[in-house]
Amino acid sequence: MKSRAIAAFLAMLLSASARQWQLALPGCHYQFPRDHFSHPDYETEWWYYTGNLRDPGGHRFGFELTFFRVAVNLPQQTVPSDASWRPDQIYLAHLALSDIDRGEFYHTERLNRAGPGLAGIDSSEGRYWNGNWQVRWVSLETGEQELRAVCERFAIHLDLTPEKPFVIHGRNGVSQKGAEPGRASHYISFTRLRASGQLESNGGSFSLTGLAWMDHEFFTGQLGSSVAGWDWFAIQLDNNEELMLYRLRNKSGQADPYSSGTYVDARGESRFLDSSQISFSPGEFWQSPVSGAAYPVAWKIAVPSLDLELSERTSLKDQELFSRNSYSPAYWEGAVTYSGRIHSQPVNGVGYLEMTGYKETQKVGAH
């Protein structure tokens, strides 16, 4: 689901009609490595990287780098004579750093058209980029990737190596988000990427290692009008298992029946989880002093079929992406930790949590 909110928001603003775009429908015949790159026949697409990292002394960081492509229904009279400047594909990117042990969070964004190489997704070059923010595939065969991003406050360079094959979420090639045909996405993840590299921040240089997660999703007109937002959990456990869980939230605050998830075992085999198999219970709320939104930053999660009970916490409550000058809505996305049990064994883990669609007085119920 992953500032997924931003791409969906831009698609709503920029597209006069979704009918010209291809829908995410069951029976998709994926072709890899081709399908790791752009699908311009779909309205919205994103490539999403998050991770939890440490330096040799144990100093903790989280990072987020996301690339979005949004198709625009462009009236012919607005098309510039130079086709390289056509704004019929808009490229958005977000970059964030959570310095967990210093208690600091920084984020920035950029918006571009393709222009003469300003931004894009190129399968022949094996990369996604927006300015000097880039992910390059070192090997299409092994899935090794290189991430680089530079901004005013920090610079990060990571080498990413898959420890498991990628996963296709959902059933029959789609992650369904509603009852109607096309209320769905094609959703692919690398759920366990070994990460190592360098961070330059606060006048210091840090050698980092840890785990990253990569999502790639493409769709048209994904969510229905009854959905107010979502809560998305990326969970990487220390027993070498992962879960992706998302809780679509109706305007009543309750979970939508099309909420779902994926469990990935230690061998990399995946299993679909429908909403009846997952229980979410929000705990402590943190209220943003800038947007006024109240976010549940602590959760209890249960999946009885896995004998799984987890508590989610964060050491840095203020990981809200908000800007008064932004063209996108505020949302919370940050590094979190998990503890509990699975298969009757104690377990701990790390991951990322994304929460969208929260208002100043909104509270959410358990499911």
C-alpha positions as CSV (number, residue, x, y, z in Angstrom):
1,M,0.0,0.0,0.0
2,K,3.0,1.9,0.5
3,S,3.2,7.2,0.5
4,R,1.2,5.3,-1.7
5,A,-1.3,7.9,-0.5
6,I,0.5,10.6,-2.4
7,A,0.5,8.7,-5.7
8,A,-3.2,7.9,-5.3
9,F,-3.9,11.6,-4.5
10,L,-2.1,12.8,-7.6
11,A,-3.9,10.3,-9.8
12,M,-7.2,11.6,-8.5
13,L,-6.2,15.2,-9.2
14,L,-4.6,14.7,-12.6
15,S,-6.8,12.1,-14.3
16,A,-10.1,13.1,-15.8
17,S,-11.1,9.5,-16.5
18,A,-9.7,6.1,-15.5
19,R,-11.3,4.3,-18.4
20,Q,-8.3,4.8,-20.8
21,W,-6.0,2.9,-18.4
22,Q,-5.6,-0.8,-18.0
23,L,-7.2,-2.4,-14.9
24,A,-5.5,-4.8,-12.5
25,L,-7.5,-8.0,-13.2
26,P,-7.1,-11.7,-12.1
27,G,-5.1,-14.0,-14.4
28,C,-2.1,-11.6,-15.0
29,H,0.8,-13.4,-16.7
30,Y,3.9,-11.8,-15.2
31,Q,7.1,-11.7,-17.2
32,F,10.3,-11.1,-15.2
33,P,12.6,-9.2,-15.2
34,R,10.4,-7.1,-17.5
35,D,7.7,-6.6,-14.8
36,H,10.1,-5.1,-12.3
37,F,10.0,-1.9,-14.4
38,S,7.4,0.5,-15.8
39,H,3.8,-0.3,-16.9
40,P,2.6,3.0,-18.5
41,D,-0.8,1.4,-19.5
42,Y,-1.7,1.6,-15.8
43,E,-2.6,4.9,-14.1
44,T,-0.4,4.6,-11.0
45,E,2.8,2.7,-10.1
46,W,5.4,2.8,-7.4
47,W,8.7,1.3,-6.3
48,Y,9.1,1.6,-2.6
49,Y,12.2,0.9,-0.4
50,T,12.3,1.0,3.4
51,G,14.7,-0.5,5.9
52,N,16.1,-0.7,9.4
53,L,19.9,-0.2,9.7
54,R,22.6,0.0,12.4
55,D,26.2,1.2,12.5
56,P,28.9,-1.0,14.2
57,G,28.2,0.7,17.6
58,G,24.5,-0.1,17.4
59,H,23.2,3.3,16.4
60,R,19.8,2.8,14.7
61,F,18.4,4.4,11.6
62,G,15.4,3.9,9.3
63,F,15.2,5.0,5.7
64,E,12.5,5.4,3.0
65,L,13.1,6.0,-0.7
66,T,10.1,5.9,-3.0
67,F,9.6,6.4,-6.8
68,F,6.1,7.1,-8.2
69,R,4.8,7.3,-11.7
70,V,1.3,8.8,-12.3
71,A,-0.3,8.8,-15.8
72,V,-2.1,12.0,-16.8
73,N,-5.1,12.3,-19.1
74,L,-3.6,15.0,-21.2
75,P,-5.8,17.2,-23.4
76,Q,-4.2,17.4,-26.9
77,Q,-4.0,21.2,-26.8
78,T,-1.7,21.1,-23.8
79,V,0.9,18.9,-25.4
80,P,4.2,20.8,-26.0
81,S,5.9,20.6,-29.4
82,D,8.9,19.0,-27.8
83,A,7.7,15.5,-26.8
84,S,10.4,15.1,-24.2
85,W,8.6,17.7,-22.0
86,R,5.2,16.0,-22.3
87,P,3.7,15.9,-18.8
88,D,1.6,12.8,-19.5
89,Q,3.7,10.8,-17.0
90,I,4.4,12.6,-13.7
91,Y,7.3,11.3,-11.5
92,L,7.2,11.9,-7.8
93,A,9.8,10.7,-5.2
94,H,10.0,10.8,-1.4
95,L,13.1,10.4,0.7
96,A,13.1,10.1,4.5
97,L,15.6,9.3,7.3
98,S,14.7,8.3,10.8
99,D,17.7,8.8,13.2
100,I,16.1,6.7,15.8
101,D,18.7,7.1,18.6
102,R,19.0,10.9,18.2
103,G,15.2,11.2,18.0
104,E,15.2,13.0,14.7
105,F,13.2,12.6,11.5
106,Y,13.7,14.3,8.2
107,H,11.9,14.0,4.9
108,T,11.8,15.7,1.5
109,E,10.1,15.2,-1.9
110,R,10.5,16.1,-5.5
111,L,8.1,16.2,-8.5
112,N,9.3,16.0,-12.1
113,R,8.2,15.2,-15.6
114,A,10.6,12.9,-17.7
115,G,12.0,15.8,-19.7
116,P,15.5,15.2,-21.1
117,G,16.4,12.5,-18.5
118,L,15.1,14.3,-15.3
119,A,13.2,11.3,-14.0
120,G,12.0,7.9,-15.2
121,I,12.0,4.1,-15.2
122,D,14.2,2.4,-17.8
123,S,14.3,-1.4,-18.1
124,S,17.2,-1.2,-20.6
125,E,19.3,0.6,-18.1
126,G,17.9,-1.3,-15.2
127,R,17.1,1.7,-13.0
128,Y,14.5,4.0,-11.5
129,W,15.5,7.6,-10.8
130,N,14.3,11.2,-10.0
131,G,17.2,13.6,-10.3
132,N,20.1,12.2,-8.2
133,W,17.9,9.8,-6.4
134,Q,18.3,6.4,-8.0
135,V,18.0,2.6,-7.7
136,R,20.0,0.6,-10.2
137,W,19.7,-3.1,-10.7
138,V,23.3,-4.5,-10.5
139,S,22.0,-7.9,-11.7
140,L,18.6,-8.8,-13.2
141,E,19.4,-12.5,-12.5
142,T,20.1,-12.2,-8.8
143,G,18.0,-9.1,-8.0
144,E,21.0,-7.2,-6.5
145,Q,20.4,-3.5,-6.5
146,E,22.2,-0.3,-5.6
147,L,20.4,2.6,-3.9
148,R,21.8,6.2,-3.9
149,A,20.2,9.5,-2.7
150,V,21.6,12.9,-1.8
151,C,19.7,15.8,-0.3
152,E,20.6,18.9,1.8
153,R,20.6,17.0,5.2
154,F,22.1,13.6,4.3
155,A,23.4,11.2,1.6
156,I,22.9,7.5,1.6
157,H,24.4,4.7,-0.5
158,L,23.2,1.1,0.0
159,D,23.9,-2.2,-1.7
160,L,20.8,-4.5,-1.5
161,T,20.9,-8.3,-2.0
162,P,17.8,-10.5,-1.9
163,E,17.9,-13.2,0.7
164,K,14.7,-14.7,-0.8
165,P,12.9,-14.7,-4.1
166,F,10.3,-12.0,-4.7
167,V,6.7,-12.6,-3.7
168,I,3.5,-11.8,-5.7
169,H,0.8,-10.8,-3.2
170,G,-2.9,-11.7,-3.3
171,R,-4.6,-14.4,-5.3
172,N,-4.5,-15.2,-9.0
173,G,-2.1,-12.3,-9.7
174,V,-3.9,-9.5,-8.0
175,S,-4.1,-8.0,-4.5
176,Q,-7.9,-7.3,-4.3
177,K,-8.9,-4.0,-2.6
178,G,-12.7,-4.1,-3.2
179,A,-15.6,-6.0,-4.7
180,E,-15.6,-4.4,-8.2
181,P,-13.4,-5.6,-11.0
182,G,-10.2,-3.5,-11.1
183,R,-10.4,-2.5,-7.4
184,A,-7.0,-4.2,-7.1
185,S,-3.3,-4.0,-7.8
186,H,-0.5,-6.1,-9.1
187,Y,1.8,-6.2,-6.1
188,I,5.3,-7.6,-5.9
189,S,7.7,-7.5,-3.0
190,F,11.3,-8.4,-2.0
191,T,10.5,-9.0,1.7
192,R,14.1,-9.6,2.9
193,L,16.9,-7.6,1.3
194,R,20.3,-7.6,3.0
195,A,21.5,-4.0,3.1
196,S,25.0,-2.5,3.6
197,G,26.5,0.8,2.8
198,Q,27.2,4.4,4.0
199,L,25.3,7.3,5.4
200,E,26.6,10.9,5.7
201,S,24.5,12.8,8.2
202,N,24.9,15.4,11.0
203,G,28.5,15.9,10.0
204,G,29.3,12.2,10.5
205,S,29.9,9.1,8.4
206,F,28.2,5.8,9.3
207,S,28.8,2.3,8.0
208,L,25.5,0.6,8.0
209,T,24.1,-2.9,7.8
210,G,20.6,-4.2,8.2
211,L,17.4,-5.3,6.4
212,A,15.5,-3.5,3.7
213,W,12.1,-4.2,2.0
214,M,11.1,-3.4,-1.5
215,D,7.5,-3.1,-2.9
216,H,6.4,-2.6,-6.5
217,E,2.7,-2.0,-7.2
218,F,0.8,-0.9,-10.3
219,F,-2.9,-0.4,-10.8
220,T,-5.7,1.9,-12.0
221,G,-8.5,3.3,-9.7
222,Q,-7.5,1.1,-6.8
223,L,-9.7,2.0,-3.8
224,G,-13.5,2.6,-3.4
225,S,-15.1,5.7,-2.0
226,S,-15.9,4.1,1.3
227,V,-12.2,3.7,2.2
228,A,-10.8,6.4,4.4
229,G,-7.3,5.2,4.6
230,W,-5.1,2.2,5.5
231,D,-2.6,0.8,8.0
232,W,0.2,-1.1,6.3
233,F,2.7,-3.3,8.1
234,A,6.0,-4.7,6.8
235,I,7.3,-7.3,9.3
236,Q,10.7,-8.9,9.2
237,L,11.2,-11.4,12.0
238,D,14.4,-12.8,13.5
239,N,13.4,-16.4,12.7
240,N,13.8,-15.5,8.9
241,E,10.0,-15.1,8.3
242,E,8.1,-12.1,7.1
243,L,4.6,-10.7,6.9
244,M,3.0,-8.0,4.8
245,L,-0.4,-7.0,6.3
246,Y,-2.7,-4.1,5.4
247,R,-5.8,-2.9,7.1
248,L,-8.1,-0.9,4.8
249,R,-10.1,1.4,7.0
250,N,-13.7,2.4,6.2
251,K,-15.0,5.9,7.0
252,S,-16.6,4.3,10.2
253,G,-13.0,3.5,11.4
254,Q,-13.5,-0.3,11.1
255,A,-11.5,-2.6,8.9
256,D,-12.7,-3.3,5.4
257,P,-13.3,-7.0,4.5
258,Y,-10.8,-6.7,1.6
259,S,-8.0,-6.1,4.1
260,S,-5.5,-8.9,3.7
261,G,-1.8,-10.0,3.9
262,T,0.9,-12.4,3.0
263,Y,3.0,-14.7,5.2
264,V,6.5,-15.7,3.9
265,D,8.2,-18.7,5.6
266,A,11.9,-19.2,6.1
267,R,12.3,-21.0,2.7
268,G,10.6,-18.1,0.8
269,E,7.2,-19.8,0.3
270,S,4.3,-17.5,0.6
271,R,0.7,-17.9,1.8
272,F,-2.2,-15.5,1.4
273,L,-4.1,-14.3,4.5
274,D,-7.6,-13.0,4.2
275,S,-9.1,-10.5,6.6
276,S,-10.8,-13.2,8.7
277,Q,-7.4,-14.6,9.6
278,I,-5.9,-11.3,10.9
279,S,-6.7,-9.3,14.0
280,F,-5.5,-5.7,14.5
281,S,-5.9,-3.7,17.8
282,P,-4.6,-0.2,18.0
283,G,-3.0,1.0,21.3
284,E,-1.2,4.2,22.1
285,F,-2.0,7.3,19.9
286,W,0.4,10.1,19.1
287,Q,-1.0,13.4,17.9
288,S,0.9,15.4,15.4
289,P,1.6,19.0,16.5
290,V,1.6,20.2,12.9
291,S,-1.2,18.4,11.1
292,G,-3.4,17.6,14.2
293,A,-3.8,14.0,13.0
294,A,-3.8,11.3,15.8
295,Y,-2.0,8.1,14.7
296,P,-2.0,4.8,16.6
297,V,1.7,4.2,17.0
298,A,1.4,1.0,19.0
299,W,-0.5,-2.1,17.7
300,K,-1.4,-5.7,18.7
301,I,-1.5,-8.1,15.8
302,A,-2.7,-11.7,15.8
303,V,-2.8,-14.4,13.2
304,P,-4.2,-17.5,14.9
305,S,-3.4,-19.9,12.0
306,L,0.3,-19.1,12.5
307,D,0.0,-19.0,16.3
308,L,1.3,-15.4,15.9
309,E,0.8,-12.6,18.4
310,L,2.9,-9.5,18.0
311,S,3.2,-6.1,19.7
312,E,4.4,-3.3,17.5
313,R,6.2,-0.3,18.9
314,T,8.3,2.6,17.8
315,S,11.1,4.5,19.5
316,L,10.4,7.6,17.4
317,K,6.8,8.6,17.5
318,D,7.2,11.7,15.2
319,Q,7.7,10.1,11.7
320,E,4.9,12.0,10.0
321,L,5.6,13.2,6.5
322,F,4.0,16.6,6.4
323,S,4.7,19.9,4.6
324,R,2.5,23.0,4.5
325,N,3.8,23.6,1.0
326,S,3.3,20.1,-0.2
327,Y,0.9,18.9,-2.9
328,S,0.2,15.7,-1.0
329,P,-1.7,14.7,2.1
330,A,0.0,14.1,5.5
331,Y,0.7,10.5,6.5
332,W,2.8,8.6,9.0
333,E,5.5,6.2,7.9
334,G,8.3,5.0,10.0
335,A,10.7,2.4,11.4
336,V,9.1,0.1,14.0
337,T,9.9,-3.0,16.1
338,Y,7.9,-6.1,16.8
339,S,8.0,-8.6,19.7
340,G,5.9,-11.6,20.5
341,R,5.6,-15.2,19.4
342,I,5.0,-17.3,16.3
343,H,4.7,-21.1,16.0
344,S,4.8,-21.2,19.9
345,Q,8.3,-19.7,19.9
346,P,9.4,-16.2,21.0
347,V,10.3,-13.8,18.2
348,N,11.4,-10.3,17.6
349,G,11.6,-8.2,14.5
350,V,11.8,-4.9,12.7
351,G,9.9,-3.3,9.9
352,Y,7.9,-0.3,8.7
353,L,4.4,1.0,9.4
354,E,2.4,3.3,7.2
355,M,-0.8,5.0,8.2
356,T,-2.9,7.2,6.0
357,G,-6.3,9.1,6.2
358,Y,-6.2,10.1,9.9
359,K,-8.0,13.2,11.1
360,E,-7.5,15.2,14.3
361,T,-10.2,13.5,16.4
362,Q,-10.4,10.1,14.6
363,K,-9.9,6.9,16.6
364,V,-9.9,3.4,15.1
365,G,-11.5,0.2,16.4
366,A,-10.0,-3.3,16.5
367,H,-10.8,-6.0,14.0
